[in-house]
């Protein structure tokens, strides 16, 4: 799909919005740009605040105890500040996003390696044993299982970011498919081995009983545990947290700069003169409070 998009729309750099605009018209481009942009807005802001709580306090007890209105207000302030940052077009942010993303991937690989090595180095540290027989590995094929396949949407979530660069790769007909295969293998290996590594740290029964807590804070808790095994305290957790802070907020700025332009493209074609960031500041409060 990525290859087809890149080959068909060689000069388009607006992602899915450009594709929809060329095939379905300006109205659907407006919907595509808005819906894709909107779902990224609050997640990056609140994710960054949670990462700050871990990076400064070492936990989220105080953050989680805040009233919802306070969290919404803090997210709005963060969002408006980075709206101003995006309006300045600071080029270093792209570099920060790349560095933060690369650092988090490297830390994930190091986590897997160090976690598999930990039982051999510290056999008495209290690891959990997972019975990897065929019965435990096979999922239960029921309605809940098939509805959870919606997570596959996230597997293609980067498609619109990649396809503008298909034709910029050297010998794209050969090298781009190789790059996509390598990416798929990298993600698959990281996910599978990461799951096994996490199984050494957390009791599945406890995780299932506190699922929301582990979804929100599982990565931080895993690095905290890893630091305890290697007697360095919260060092790994703090490094991961600050990498995540930089990654979340720099990505937020890039989302603002890229997707809002796609969102307004259809309106420009209808000669509606709107300032991108003034529109943003008027829409975001409603989204933060009622979204």
Secondary structure as GFF3:
##gff-version 3
##sequence-region A 1 291
A	DSSP	alpha_helix	2	8	.	.	.	ID=ss1
A	DSSP	alpha_helix	16	24	.	.	.	ID=ss2
A	DSSP	alpha_helix	26	57	.	.	.	ID=ss3
A	DSSP	alpha_helix	61	65	.	.	.	ID=ss4
A	DSSP	alpha_helix	68	88	.	.	.	ID=ss5
A	DSSP	alpha_helix	92	121	.	.	.	ID=ss6
A	DSSP	alpha_helix	134	137	.	.	.	ID=ss7
A	DSSP	alpha_helix	143	147	.	.	.	ID=ss8
A	DSSP	three_ten_helix	148	151	.	.	.	ID=ss9
A	DSSP	alpha_helix	152	155	.	.	.	ID=ss10
A	DSSP	alpha_helix	159	162	.	.	.	ID=ss11
A	DSSP	three_ten_helix	163	168	.	.	.	ID=ss12
A	DSSP	alpha_helix	172	201	.	.	.	ID=ss13
A	DSSP	alpha_helix	204	209	.	.	.	ID=ss14
A	DSSP	alpha_helix	211	229	.	.	.	ID=ss15
A	DSSP	alpha_helix	235	269	.	.	.	ID=ss16
A	DSSP	alpha_helix	276	290	.	.	.	ID=ss17
###
